[in-house]
Amino acid sequence: MSTLTEEQTADDRAEPAGEDGRERDVAVAGAGVAVITGAGAGVGRAVADEFARHGYAIALLGREPTRLADAAAQLRTAHRVRTLAIPTDVADADAVEAAAQRAERELGPIAVWVNVAMATVFAPVASLSPREIERATQVTYLGQVYGTMAALSRMRARNRGTIVNVGSALAYRAVPLQSAYCGAKFAIRGFTASLRSELLHERCNVDVTMVDLPAVNTPQFDWAANRTGRRARPVPPVWQPEAAARAIWHAARHPRRQYWVGWPTVRAILANRLAPGLVDRYLAHAGYRAQLTDERLAADAPSQPPGNLFAPVAGPYGAHGRFDAEARHDAPWTTTGAPLAVSGVLALAGGLAWLGWRAWRLYRADTATRAIR
């Protein structure tokens, strides 16, 4: 696996040709326009900053207009690039298409489109409403579909461009309490795979890549709708959004089929392939504790339902959430076409052994508790 730091960016690296033999070093600093969805806060905000740092003109799409305008102004000042804030609900296909038209009209041809926007609800399925599941799916899944379609219609005409769909380890291994989000991420993976084959069939030079992220320190844990009664948190270990942004920048510059960012992502994906039933049992217990703190959710907390699900939460949120003290800055990554290091395989084997032991212990404890009752 490789690691991108702030000092060593993708500009300093060279990638081999892709699986179809074409050269993959396609995005050059200052080469054009990048559109970033979910750019007002979280990973999207960090991605906008990373692309601006490399000289791209940035179209920022998001729902909260004040936060979006502030982000655009900060990028102009810090990086001396052109920016355009376009308030957009990515669940609205017409709005996304209108945003793409405006970006090209005011900034120029779109070279890179990055789909980051997401929405989730922390709750067991039994506590969710159909409308909540529908809305989370519209934003997280259909938002990427609509963004991809808007970008693709322009890039195909020019026979160039790169689309980056941001996925997650949860696109392969679902966890309890986030069924709507996990289902949407699974759907993104299927949609992206279908599109990739179609572009190869057409011999189209538009690249589509997917970047699967680990847990990231973003504001979503303070504003996503939460029906558990306890404050939500990312599953440790946690990375800073800038680490995710550097991986996404690298993927745009060197598009490969997929990128897995962070060892927890690799472990979760491979463990689920090898022993899905074991992971089911483990997450039935650990999946709850890892996503919730012991702190009760305040009655006036922004994440009290509906949270930011149907309307944005106002406030000066940025890229980071409240977990700076534990978040890591440099995330290793690998492409799925690259062989895993022997150390990684050994670590996975050890992890599975530990997982089996923990799952058995938890199962025995749960059985004993039920027997007492």
N, C-alpha and C positions, 0 to 999 in steps of 0.2 A: 504494500500500500504506500501511497505517497501523501505528503502533507504540504499544504500551501500556507505559508506564513505571510504576515504583512510585508516583510522584506523581500520574500521570494514569491512573486506572483506568476500567473500563467504566462506572462510575456517572456519569462526567462526559460521556458521549457519548450521542448519540441515533442510532438506526439507522432507515432507512426501512422501510416495510412489506415483508413477504416476498414471494416469488414468487406466492403465492396471494392477496395483497392484505391479509392479516391483520397487525395490528400485532405487531411482534416483540420489543418491550421487555417480556419476560414474567417475568423473575426479579428480584425486589426484595430488597435486602439485609435479612436477618432474616426473610424470608418463610416459611421452613420448614426442611426437613431435606434435607441432601445426603448421598448415599451415594457413597463413593469406593473403588473397588477398587484393589488394589496400593498401599494407603495407608501401608505401613510404611516405604517408602524410595523414592528416585528421584522421578520426576515425580508419582506418586500422593501422595507425602508433601508435595510442594510444593503440589499442588492442594488437599489437605485444609487446609493453612495458608491458602491464598488465600480459600477459601470461609469458613473460620472468621473471617478478618479482616473479612469482610463480614457477619458476624453469623449465619451458618447454624449450626444444630446439625449435628454431623458424625458419621456412622457410618463407621468406618474398617474396611475389609475387607482382610485379608492373612493370610499363612500363619504368620509368626513371632510368637508371642503376646507375648513380652517387648518386642520392638521396637514392636509395635502398641500395647501398653498405655502405653509411654513416650511415644509420639507423641500419643496421646489426652490424656495428662496435660499435656503441653507446650501443647497447644492450649487446654485449659481454663484454664491459668494465664495464657497470653499474651493470649488474646482473650475470656476470660470467657464462653465458650459451652458448651453441653452437648455432650458427646462420648460415643461408645460404641464400644469396641474389640470387634470380632467376628472371632476367628480363623476364616478361611474359605479353603478351596481352591476357587478359582472354576471349576476343571475338574469339580467335583462339583455337578451341577444341584440336587440335594436340599439341599446345604449352602448354596448361594446363595439358594434359596427360603426356607430357614429363617432366613438372615441378614436377608432383606427383612422377614419376619414380625416378627423381633425388633426391627428398627429402627423399624418403625411402632408396635409395641406400646410401646416404651420412649421413643421420641423424638417420634413423631407422623407424619403423612402425608409421604411422600417427595415432595419438589418437584423435585429434580434427582438423576439417577443418572449418574455418570461412570465409564466403563469404561476403566481404565488398565492393569490387570495384564497382564504379558507374560512370555514365556520364550523363550530362543533358545539355539542351539548354534553356536559358531564352528567350522565344519568343512566341507570339501568333501563333496558328496553321497556320494562313494565311501567316506568314512570314517564316515558316519552309520549308526546301527542303525534298523530300523523302529520300535522302541520310542521312541527319541529323537524321531523325527519325529512320532510319534503324540502324545507328551506335549507337545511344543512347540505342536502344533496344538490340543490340548485346552485348554491354558492361554490361549494368545494369541487363538485364534479362538472356540472354544466358550465360553471364559470370558466373552467379550463377548456372545455369543448368550444364554447363561444369565442374565447380568446384565440384558440388555435385556428378556428375557421376564419376569423377576421384576418389574422396574420397570413394564413395560407393562401387566401384568395389574392393577396397582393404579391406574395413571394413567388408563387407559381408562375405568375405572369412575367416575372423577371428571371425566373429559374435560379434563384439564390435566396439565401436567408437562413436563419436558425431559430427554431422554436424550442424553448426549454420548459418542460412540464415538471414542476416540483412535486415530488412524491414523498414517501415516508417509509420507514420500516414497517409501519402499520398498513401499508399497501400489500404486504405479504403475510404478516402475522397480526391479526386483529387482537385487541385487548378489551376487557370488560369496561363498561362505563362510557365508551365512545363508539358505539355501534354505527351511528349515522356517519360519522367522520371516516371510520375504517371502511365502511361499505363504499363511500365515495372515492376513497383512495384506491381501492381495488378496481373500481370502474375506470378510473383514469389510466391505470396500467393497461387494462384491456383495450381501451380506446386508442392509446398511444401505440400499442403493438400493431393494431389493425392499420392505422395510418402509416406506420413505418413500412409495412409490407406494400401498401399501395404506392408509396413514393418510389420504392425500389422497382416495382413493376413498371412504373412510368419512366424510370431512369431520370427522375427529377432531382435536381441538385439542391433542393431545400432539405435541410437537416432537422431531424427531430430527436431530441435526447431527453432522458428522464433522470432526475437527480433525487435520490431517496435519502432523506435526512434522518438524523437521530433526534433526541430531545433537544430543544433549543430554548434559551432564555428569552422569551418574548412576553408582551403584555396579555396574550390570549388567556393566560391562567387567572387573570384578574377581571376579564370582561366577558369571557365565554359563558353562556347560560349554564347554570350549575344547579342541579336538583338533589345533590347528595347531602347538603347541610354542612359540609366541611370545605375549606378552601382547597382548590386544586393546585397541583404542582406538576412539573415535568418529571418523567421517570429518570432517575439518575443512571449514569453520569449525564451532565447537561453541558451543552456548548453555547458559546456566544453566537449571536446572529451573524457577526462578521465572518466567523469561520464557515458558516453555511454559504454566505455570499461569495466568498473566495472560491469555493467549490463550484458554485453555479456559474461564476464568471469563467472559470477554467472550462467547464462543460460547454459553454457557448463558444469559446475560442477553439476548443478541440472536441467537436461533437462526436461522441461514441454512443453506442446503443443505450447504455445506462451507466450511472455512477452510484455507488454505495458510499455514503459518507459516514465515517465513524465506525469503530469496531462493534459497538452495540447493534448497529444496523446489520452488519455482516452476520454477527452471531444470531440475531433474531431470525433472519431470513433462512440461514442454513439450518439452525436448530429446528425450525418449523418444517423444513423439508425432510429432515431425518427422523424426527420424533414428535409429530404434531399432537398426538394424544397426551404425551408427557407434558408438553408445553401448555395444553389446555388445563391440566390439573394444577400445574404450577401457578398459572395466571388466575385461576379461580380463587386463590388466596392472595398471592403476592401482588397481583394486578390491581387490587383495591388499595392496599397499603402504599404502593409505590406512587399512586396518582393523587392521594389525598393526604393533607396534613392533619394534625390533631386540632387545629384551630377552627372554631366554629365560623361559619359564614355569616357575616354581619347582615342585619335586616336591610341595611341601606347599601350593601355592596353592589358595585356595577354588574357583577355576575349573577345577581338574583334574577331568575327568569323574567323576561326573555333575554337578559344580557344584551349582547350586540348582535343577536341573531337576525332580527328584523330591521333594526335601525342602528347606526353607529353610536358608540359611546363617546361623548365629547370629552376633551381633556388633552393635556400636553404629553400624550404618550409618544414614545420614540421607538427605536429598534429593540431596546432592552426591557426585560421584565424585572422582577424583584429578586432574581437569583444570581446577581453579579458575584456574590461572595464565593459561590461554588462553581460557576460556569467556567469552562475551559476555552482557551483561545484558538488552539490549533487542532483541526479535525483531520485525521488521516482519511484518505479516500481510495477507492479502487474502482476500476471498470469491471463490468461483469465478464468481459472478454479476456481479462488478464487472469493468469493462474494465481490462486491464493498461495501465500507463503506457507512453508511447512509449519512455521511457528503458529500461524493462524489456525491451521487444521488441528494441531495439537491443543491449542487453547480451546477450540470448539469441543474437542473430545473431552477435555477436562471439564469444561462448562456443562456438557450434557450429563457427565457423571454426577457433578454437583447438583444439577437440576433434578436428576432422578432421586438422589438422596433427599433433597429438600421436599420434593413432591410427596415422597413416601412418608416423611416425618409429618408433614402437614395433613396428609390423608389419615394417618394413624391418630393424630391429635384430634382431628374432626370426628373420627369414628368413636373415640373414647368419650368425647363431649356429648355426642348424641346418645351413647349408651347410658350415661349418667342421667340425662334428661328423661 
